[in-house]
Amino acid sequence: MATSDLTVHGAGIFGLSIAWAAARRGAKVRVIDIAHPGAGASGGIVGALAPHVPELWNSKKAFQLDCLLEAESWWHKVQSVGGVDPLYRRTGRLQAIMDEAGLALAQTRAQSAKTLWQGRAAWQVIAATGADWEPHSPSGWLVHDTLTARLHPRAAGAALLAAIKAKGADVGIGPQSAADGPQVWATGYAGLIEMSQGRARPVGSGVKGQAAAFRYEAATLPQIFTDGLHVIGHGDGTVAIGSTSERYWEEATSTDAQLDVLIAKARAALPCLAHAPVVERWAGIRPRSRSRAPMLGAWPNRPGHFIANGGFKIGFGMASGIAEAMADLVLEGRDTIPNDFRIDANL
């Protein structure tokens, strides 16, 4: 494949990750985005890389586990080639256990994780201590998993962009029209709308999310998940919180009172944030396939064209594995895509 061209449409997390995986294998890569890298949901501020619970195991959860376990090495290679830090760190996560039933379930999951997580990460039940950086737990117990990680979405995009350019990739802005050679379409929400045209039901849609960032130093502390809210300490001295999930909206990038509610919830959950200033409010549309899983594979009835889309909420956490699976398929003709991610699940 080293002498052939690969065009990647879309410079979000999927597009840039696939471009990186292909460039590392010797492909001559071109990336085209209609706006600019990270213009859509991949330009957000949250960046939680959190696992599914260790139960009811399936191919989707197994694939995500592999991605999370290999993420540190994968992102280190990106940084070493491009020289830009994606602000990745495996910090773990704390979650409150609400009652006795929740405690019993958490203990069962802890046993499952010992096998399913291959001894490379743990799902632990620990006593709450009442520390400042800890969710309130009515039961007096917390779940602490050591698998959850974070990166800053914008830093990750910048790191990928620098790495693929270092490998000789061409990155441009312009219309996303077809070109010669293999084409990967990683065009997010707009791509889902385009693929839905002429079909009896849409293959996917967009879900608006709103998030905020506080100025507060928590870069080495575990993530907090409480009452549906993610709280992530980033390596740039901010704490991100998010996000809303809005199926209906009027303005894609505007924030409103729904974000004010999240900010108040975060300050109530972690009083150490009570006086931390809000330094950014963000909103954007995240691509959600009908099946909720990523859509990966060859584009039906369009030879030489491939789709990578629909990474709703889990796109950054699975980006490394998705990139390698798409490179396997497009460059080498090897189909390693999990059945749960196949395009026909949404058509």
C-alpha positions, 0 to 999 in steps of 0.5 A, spaced: 500 500 500 506 504 500 505 507 493 497 508 493 494 514 496 488 514 501 484 520 502 480 521 509 474 525 509 473 528 516 479 531 521 475 529 527 478 523 532 476 518 527 479 521 521 485 523 524 486 516 528 485 512 521 490 517 518 495 516 523 494 508 523 495 508 515 501 513 515 505 509 520 504 503 515 507 507 509 501 509 506 501 516 502 495 519 506 491 525 505 486 528 510 480 533 507 476 537 512 470 542 510 472 546 516 478 545 520 481 539 524 476 538 530 471 543 528 465 538 530 464 534 536 472 532 537 473 539 538 470 539 545 473 539 552 471 533 556 475 527 554 473 521 558 476 514 556 471 510 561 470 502 560 463 499 560 461 495 566 465 488 567 458 484 566 454 481 560 460 481 556 460 482 548 464 483 542 463 491 543 465 491 551 471 486 549 474 491 543 473 497 548 477 493 553 483 492 548 482 499 546 483 502 553 489 497 555 493 499 549 491 506 549 497 509 553 502 505 548 498 508 542 498 515 544 505 515 546 507 513 539 503 519 537 506 524 541 513 521 540 513 522 532 509 529 532 512 532 539 505 534 541 502 532 548 495 529 547 495 530 555 493 522 556 493 519 563 490 513 566 487 516 572 482 511 574 475 513 576 471 514 583 463 512 583 458 513 589 455 506 591 448 508 593 445 503 597 446 495 599 443 493 592 448 497 589 454 495 593 452 487 592 452 489 584 459 492 585 462 487 589 459 482 583 462 486 578 469 486 582 469 479 581 468 479 574 473 484 572 478 480 575 477 475 569 475 479 564 480 485 565 486 480 564 489 482 571 491 489 567 486 493 571 481 493 577 474 494 579 475 495 586 470 497 592 473 501 597 471 505 603 469 512 602 473 517 606 469 524 605 475 527 602 474 533 598 475 530 591 470 524 592 463 523 590 458 523 596 456 516 597 450 514 601 452 507 602 459 509 605 462 505 599 465 507 592 467 504 586 474 505 584 476 502 577 483 503 575 482 502 567 479 509 566 483 514 563 483 521 560 486 526 554 484 533 552 480 532 546 483 538 543 490 536 545 489 529 542 487 532 535 493 537 535 498 531 537 495 526 531 495 532 526 502 533 528 504 526 527 501 525 521 504 531 518 511 528 520 509 522 516 508 526 510 501 526 510 497 532 506 492 536 510 487 540 507 481 544 507 475 544 502 469 540 499 469 533 501 468 530 494 471 523 492 478 523 489 482 517 486 484 511 490 481 508 497 476 513 501 475 513 508 469 517 510 469 520 517 464 526 517 461 525 523 454 528 524 453 531 517 455 524 514 450 520 518 445 525 515 448 524 508 447 517 509 440 517 511 438 521 505 433 516 501 432 511 506 426 509 510 429 511 516 435 514 518 442 511 519 443 516 525 442 523 528 446 528 532 445 529 539 447 536 542 452 536 548 454 541 553 460 542 557 464 546 561 471 547 564 473 550 571 480 553 572 482 548 578 488 543 578 486 536 578 491 533 573 493 527 577 486 525 581 481 520 579 475 522 574 469 522 578 462 520 575 456 522 580 449 523 578 450 522 571 456 527 571 463 526 568 468 530 572 475 530 569 481 533 571 486 535 565 493 536 564 492 543 562 490 545 569 482 545 568 477 540 570 472 539 565 464 537 566 459 534 562 455 533 558 448 534 556 444 529 551 439 533 547 436 530 541 432 536 540 436 543 539 435 550 535 443 552 535 448 547 535 454 551 538 450 555 543 450 554 551 444 555 555 441 554 562 442 546 561 449 547 562 448 552 568 444 546 571 451 541 570 455 547 573 451 547 579 451 540 580 458 539 579 459 544 585 454 541 589 458 534 588 465 537 589 465 543 594 472 544 592 469 547 585 465 551 589 469 558 587 473 555 581 472 560 576 468 557 569 473 558 564 469 555 558 462 553 556 462 549 550 457 545 546 457 541 539 453 535 536 455 528 537 454 523 531 450 517 534 448 511 529 442 508 530 445 502 533 449 507 538 455 503 536 460 506 531 459 504 524 465 501 521 466 498 514 466 498 506 460 503 504 455 498 500 455 499 493 460 504 493 467 500 491 473 503 494 469 507 499 469 506 507 465 509 513 468 510 520 462 514 524 458 514 530 462 514 535 457 517 540 460 518 547 466 513 546 469 515 540 476 517 543 476 511 548 476 507 542 479 511 537 486 507 537 482 500 536 478 503 530 484 506 527 487 500 526 481 496 524 480 500 519 487 500 516 487 493 516 481 493 512 482 499 507 490 497 506 490 490 507 483 487 506 483 484 513 476 485 516 477 485 524 471 489 525 467 487 531 460 484 528 457 490 533 460 495 529 458 493 522 454 498 517 449 493 516 446 494 523 444 501 521 442 500 514 
